[in-house]
Amino acid sequence: MDAVVIAGGRAHAPLSEIAGHSVKGLFSFQGATLIMRVIHALQQSGTERIAVVGSELLLHALPALDTEIVFAVEGSDPIDNLLRGVERLGLPSDAQFLHCAVDLPMLTGRALCDLMRAAPPDADVVVGWTPEPAFVQMFPGAPYTALQFAEGRFLSASASVLRVGFLESQTPLLHRLAAARKSASRVALILLRAFHYHLMSTGAPLAARFLTGRLALSSLPPIAQRLLNARLHLYLNAAPELAYDVDTEEDYRYAQAWLRAHSRYTL
């Protein structure tokens, strides 16, 4: 499977001041930049080709490796970046690919490999969720945000498996969701508006259950099939490494300390 690394993330103060750079992919952890860590994990997972989408500054930081790496300049949002990466790889509409964020300092090849193995060949979207107990066990005392569902509390993974055709057919909706991704209430509102013709039968009850923590993750695949004609698969045992990203000063400091204490994660 090929991979697209979204590496266009920017950090604002005070995180950028502490990390010494505003481009997340150039943050250094134990002597290795985030972009190098992610590419190393992708190599270990057996991905065939890698498209890196981000700032041109990253071009000079890309290591010379046996794996084929292509580069695309970042676009306006994560969805635009995914499309640019897919285009650079020349993937057809029926192909699946691995999407991975760049700000995953503890990322491992095993975690990515498990996610790809969990992806059914006919799935259009494979979304990873990490159970809160597993995350807390691996990263005790770490800052995090979990979402409440009927099955328990989960953290969303910053890696997924997508089919190119789904990305192409749902681009307008995905752009709106990308713009609202930091707010659960805004995401719910966008979905309500998108499926207004199913508002009373599906949209309103779904949003209400989501906002009150009563939404069952198991209910989402049939809804995605009905509303989007998309085959959604939820991987509810995603490794904690996939859910630890760096968005704040606290995230950065914890990751630096954790990696110093776990030498086996040093490249």
N, C-alpha and C positions, 0 to 999 in steps of 0.2 A: 504494500500500500504506500502511496506517496503522501507527503505531509506538507501542510502550509503553516508556517510560523508567523503569527501576527506580532510584529516587533515594532509597531509604531507608537507604543505607549510613551507618554510624557509624565514626568513627575514635577510637581510644584513644590515650592518651599513649604515647610522646612525639609521635606524628604530630599529634594534635589541638592540642597546645601549639605546635608549629611552624607549623601551618597557621592557627592562630587560630580554629578552629571544629571542633566535633565532627561536624557534618553535612557529609558529603563534597561534596554538591552545591553547597555554599557556599564551598568552597575557591576561592581566586582565583589565576589564572595569567595574567600579563601584562594585568592589569586586567579580566579577565572571569571570572565564576564558572564552575564546571564545568557547572552546569545550562544556563547561557547558551551555552557552547561546544557542548554536545551538541545543543541545540535548533537552533543555527545550522547545524550539520552536517546535521541531519535536514532542515532547509529546503533546503539545497543539494542533498540527495539526491533531492528530489522527493516526500518522504512527504506524504500528504494531510492526515491528522489525527494529533495527538500526545496521548497520555495520559501524564501525569507522576504517578507514584505515590511518595509519600514523606512527609516531615515537613511539617506545616502551615507551618513556617518558610519552606519553599520557595515557598509561594504568593506571598509578597511579593517574591520574587526573579525570578518569571517575567516575561519581557519582553512588552510589548504588540506582537504581531506579526500579520501577515495570516493566518498559518497558524492553523487552529483548534486550540486547546490546552485540554484538559480536565484536571482534577486529581482524584486520589483519595488519601485518607489511607492510609498504609502499614498492612500487616497483619503477620502473625506471621513470615513468611519470604518469600523471592523468589517462590515459586510462588503463594502467596496474593496477593502484589502483582501478579503477571501476571494472575491471574484478576480482580482488582479493576480493573485497567486495561482489560481486554477488556470487562468489564461496562460501564464508563463509556463506552466507544466504541460499545457496542451491536453488537458483531461477532457474526455467526452462526457456527455450528459449522464450516461449510465454508470459512471465510475464513482466509487467511494474514495474518500480521502480523509486523512487525519488532520484535524485542526488543533493547533496548540498555541497557547499564549507564550510570551517570552518571559514573563515575570514570575517564573516558578523555580526558585533557587534550590529546592530539595528534589527536583524532578529526577526520576530514574527510568531507565529503559524498561525495567520490569513492569512499572506502573502503566506505561504506555502500551506495552505488549499485552497486558491483561485487558486493557480497554479495547484494543483492536480485536482480540480473540473473542470478546463478548459481543462483538458486532455481528448480527445476523447478515448473511449476504444480501438479503432482500430489503434491509432497513434503509430508509431515507435519512433518518436522523437517529444517532445514538448519543444520548445525554448521560453523563456520569454524575452520580450523587454519592457523596461520602457520608456514612453515618456519623453523627456527632461523637458517640463514644470512641470510635476508631480514631477520629481526628485528635480528640483530647488525650487519648492514650499515647499517641505518637508525638504530639506536640503539647505537652502539659504546660499550662500557663500562657499559651499563645493567644494573641488577639484573633478573634474570628467572629463571623456572623453566620448563624444557622437559621434555616427556615423550618417552620413547624408544618408537618403534614400529618395525615391520619396515621401513617405508618411510623411516625417518629420525627426527630429533628435531623436534618441533613444539610450539608454544605455542597454547593454546586462546584463541579470540577471545571477547571479552565482548559479542558481538552475535550474533544468530541469527535465523532465520526459522522461525516455528512456525505450525501450524494449530490453530485454537481447539479443534476436536474432539479432537485428540490430547491437548492440555492437560487437557481435561475428563475424558477416559476414563482417563488415567494419573495423576490427581491424587495418590492415596495414595502410589504409588511415588515420584513426583517430590518430594513433601514429604520423604520419607526421604533421597533423594539430595541434596536441598538442604541438609539438616542435616549431611550428611557431606562436603560438596563440597570442604572444605579438605584432605581426606585420601584419597589414592588407594586405600589399603588398606581404609578403611572403605567407600568406594564399591564396591569389588570384593566385599566381604562382603555388602553390602545386595543387590547383584545376584545373588549366589549364593543368598541366602535367598529372594529374589523368584521365582527360577526353579528352585526346589529339585526340581521334577519333571523338569527337564532337567539335573540336577546332574552326572551322570556323562558324559552325551553332549555337553553344551555348557558348562554353568556352570563346572565345575572346570578343564577345559582352557583356557577363555577367561580366567579369572582368573589362572591360572598364566602364560599367555603375556603378559598385561597387566603383571603384577608383575615379570616378567623382561625386559620390553622387546621381546618377540618377537611381540607381537600385531600383525597386519596390519590397518590401518585399512580396507582394501578388504573385509575379512571381515565388517565390522559391519553394512552395509545388509541382506544376506540374513538375518543373525541377528535384527535388529530386526523384519524382516518376519515371521519365523517365531514369535518369542516375544511380540512386542507388536502384531503386525498393523499396523506403522507403516512408512511409506515414508521411510527415512532417506537424506539426501543429504549427503555430506561435501565441503565446499569447501576444498581443500588449498592454496589460494593466497590466503588471506585477508591483507589488507594489515596490515603491522606495527602501524599505528595502532590496530587493533582489539584487539590483544593487550597493549598497554601500559596497565595500570590502576594505580591508586595505592592500595596497601595498607600501605606502610611509609614510615618517614622517608626511607629511601634512595630509594624510588620518587619521593617528592615533590620532594626536592632535585634529583634528576637531571632530572625533567620541567621544573622551573623553569629550570634552566641550559640545557636543550636548546631550550626555547621562546625564551629570550632570544637564543640564537644563530641562530634560524631565524625571522626577522621575518615571513615569508610566512604563518606560522601564527597571527599576531596578528589578533584580530577588529577 
